[in-house]
Amino acid sequence: LNNSGLEPERTENFEFGGELKFLNNRIGIDITRYSLKSKGQIVANRVSYGTGGVLKYLNGGIVENKGIEAVITANVIKSKKLNWDMTVNFDRNRGKVIKLPVDLPTYYDSDTWVFGNLRSQVYPGSSISNLSATPIIRNTAGAIIISPTTGLPSINAAGAFVQVGDRQPDFKIGLINTFYYRDFSLSFNLDFRKGGDVWNGNEYYLYVTGLSKRTLDRETPVVIRGVLSDGLQNTTNPTQNNITVYPYYRSDYYATGNVSEADFIETVNWMRLRDATLTYTLPKSLLKRQKVISSASVFVTGTE
């Protein structure tokens, strides 16, 4: 849909840093601290099909990104036959929503709401990579609140989405190593990631359909640990749940009652070998009899 009131997106950028060299340039450090504040971000929002369109471009609110980037280079080994060069890239960014357009209290992306009650949803003050869901209700002491009629945990109402995860990693590191030995060279890139949440939708779907290994004990009667929702749940002496549930005979036990989407949030840490390249440089003695090619090499590369 057309939007004649669309305004340009504007970003204020402030950064400072420094570059240092040591030991005759064998070690170098380049570090930068930055802050970006974007106002009126142009976003494509889905609209009701009754409007005659599918998307409409609007100006968003205010989003702020702060972070630090650093690059360290080092010539670890330097000799006539063997050389080892190393580059380390460090990156940490924290993105936060300062304000939503027209002071909306919340905003979610409908394309991320595939199945279950989990979606990408932000609030003023939340991370830009927020994950929201309708988790199991707990009392003020943190105990699960159990329905006295079903014996199952109580779930927030459909509209009561709360933050359950953040996809932003704590930091990322890239480590590039290059070794030179005579006419051979070997380079490879290691990728490190610390933190950042993901939703294991595959395991959730297997669980609610009874195909996960977590449902193998379905014939065992259980009493879910928690307190009954009888008006005493937030007192100093709540009523402990004593209702026995038989999962095998309860279709709602795995589908809606025992867990929520928030129970399938997982934190991601990894070290990956992104790529590796082995190169052989042909000796110049093989090329000296002709004048077309001055140098040549062959290499093999593997990429993840």
N, C-alpha and C positions, 0 to 999 in steps of 0.2 A: 504494500500500500504506500501511496505517496505521503510524504511528511514535509510540508512546506516550511515548518518551523524548526527543522533540523539545524543545529548549530555545529560549528567546527569543534572537534575534540582538541583540548589543550592540555599540555603536560609541562609541569615545572620540574626541572632537573637540577639537582645540586650534588656535586661530587668533588671529592678531593682525594689525593693519594700521593704516591711517590715511587720512584724507581731507583734502586741501589745496585751497584756492581762491586764485587769483591774478588780478590786474588787474581788480578789481571783478567777480569771479566769471565773467570771460570764459574762464578756463582752470581746469579742475578735474581733480584726480587722486585716484582712490580705489584703493588697493592693499591686498591681503590675502594673507597667507601662512598656509597651513593644513596640518594633519596629521590624518588620519583612520585609526584602527586598528579594524577590524571583527573581532569574535570570534564564532565560531559562526554564520557566515552560513548562511542557510537556502537550500539548493540542491536542485534536483530531479535526482536521478540515475536513469539508466536501469538497470533490473535485468533479470535473466534472466526470460524469459517463463515458465520453469518455476516461478517463484514465484507465478504467478497474477496478476501485475501488470505494468505497463510502467514506471511511475515510483515512486520512493520519496523523500520529502523527508527530508534529513539535515542535520545541522549540519556546516558546513565547518570549516576551520582558522582561521588568522589572516591577514588581508589588510590591507596598509597602503598608503594613498594620501597622497602629499605633493605639494604644488604651490603655484602662485602665480597669482593673478588680479588683473588691473589694468584699470581703466576710466579713460580720458582723454577729457574733453569740452572742446571749444573753440568759441568764437564767432570764427571766423577773420576774417570780414568783417562789419562792422556799419555800415550806412548807411541813408539814407532809402528808397532804391530796392532795394538789394541786400543780402542777408544770407546768410551761409554758416555753418552749424552742422555740426560734425563730432564723431563719437563713435568711439573706438577701444577695442575689447575685446581683451585679451590673456589667453591661458589656456595654462598648462603643467602637466600632471599626470603623475606617475610612480607607477604602481601596482606593488606587489611582493607576492608570496606569501611570507609569513613561515613559515607552518606549514600542513601538510595534515592533514585529520582522521585520527585514530588513527595519526599519524606515517607516513602513506603516503609512499613515495619519489617518486611521480608520480601525476598525474591527468589524464585527457583526456576531451574531450567527443565521444562517438561520433557525434553529429549532424554534426560537422565533418569526419568521415572518409568522404568521399563516394566518391572514386576516387583511386588512387595512394596513396602512403605519406606523406601530409602531413595534419596535424591540429592542432587547438588543444590543446596539452598544456602543463601547468605543472609546476614542480618547486619545492621550497623555495628561495627566493632568486631565482626567475625573475620575469619580468614577468607581469602578469595577462593580457596580450594576446600571449602567446608563440605562436610557430609552430614546430612540430617536424616533422622528417622524418628519413628514413634516407639521408643524403648519401653521395657517393662517398668511399671510404676513401683517406686520404692518409698518407704516412709522416711521420716527425718533422720532415722538412725541408719538408713541404708539397707534395711531388710526388704525383701520382695513382698509386695502386698498381694494376698491371695483372695480370690472371689469365694465367698462362703457358699455359693450355689454350685459352682463348677469345680472348685478345688484347684483351679489353674491361676497363674499370675494374671494380674490386671494390666491391660495395655492402654496406653494413652489414646485419647480420641483421635480420629483421623486427622484433625487439623492441628494437633499439638505436636508438631515436629520440633525436635531439639537437636543441638549439635552432638554428634556421636563420633566424629573423626575429622582429620585434616590431611588432605593429600599432599601438602607441602612437605618435602623432606627437610630434615634438620640441616643437612649439608650434602654436597656432592663433590667428589674428587676425581679428577682424571689424571692418570699416571702414564706418561709416554716414555718408553725406554728405547734407545737405539744403540746397538753394539756394532762396531766396525772391527773386523779382523781380516787383514790382508785385503783380498778382493771380495770378501763376503760382508754383508751387513744384515742384521736382524733387528726389526723394530716391531713393537707391540704396544697396544693401548689397553690399560686396565681401567675399568670404570667402577667407582665405589659410590654407594648411596647409603646414607644413614637416615632412618626414619621415613615417615610418610605413610599414611594409612590407605589401604585399599579394601574394597568390599568383595568378599569371596562369594559372588553370586552363584557360581556353580555348586559350591557346597550347600548353600542355602536352598537352592532348587532341589538338589538330591535329598536334603533333609526333609523338606515339606512333602515330598512325594514318596518317602519311605525307602529311598535307594541308598542313603548314606549309611556308613558303618555305625554312625552314632545312633541309628534306630534299631540296631540288632537286639536290644534288650526290651523290645516293645511288649513282650508278654510278662515282664516283671512288674508287679504292682509297686507304685511309688507314692511317697508323701513328699510333695515339694516343700523344701525348707523356706519358711516365710511366716508372715503374720496375717491373720484374717482381717478383711475389710469390714469390721463390725462397729466402727466408731471409736475403737480403742487403739487403732493402728499407730497413732502418733503420740500415745501416752507413754509413761514410763513402764507400764505393765501391759503390753499388747498381748492379744490372744494368739498363741502359737498355732500354726496350721496342723491339723490332725486328720485331714480328709484324704483318704486313699483314692488314688486315681489308677485306672487300668488302661494304659496307653493303647493296647491292642484293640480295645472296644470303643475308643474315643477318636473320632476322625479329627476333632479340633485340637488334640494334644500336640501333634507335630505341625499342624497347619497354622494355628493362630495362638495357641495357649502357652506352650512351654518356653519358647524363646522368641526373640524379636530379631529383626534385621541387624540391630546393633551388636548382637552376639557373634556376627560373622565378619566383624571388622578386624583386619590383620595389619600389623606394622611390617613394613618392607625394609629389609637391609640386604644389600647384595654387594658382591664383587664379581664383575664380569670381564672376560677377555673380549673386548670389542672387535679387535682385528689384529692380525699378525702378518708381517711381510718379510720374506727371505729373498735377498737380492744377491746376484753374482755379477760382478763387473768383469767383462772380458778383458784379458790382458792386451795391452797395446801392441805387443809383439804379433798378435794375430791379425791386427788391422793395419800394420805398417806398409803392407804391400799394395794397398789401394788408398785413394785420396778422397773417396766419397764420404766415408764414415770415420769420424775422429774418435768416437767412443760409443760403446754399446753395453747393455746389461740385460740380463733376464731375471725375472722375479716371479714368485708365486705368493698370492695373498689369500688369506682366509678371513672372512668377515661374518660376524654373528648377525 
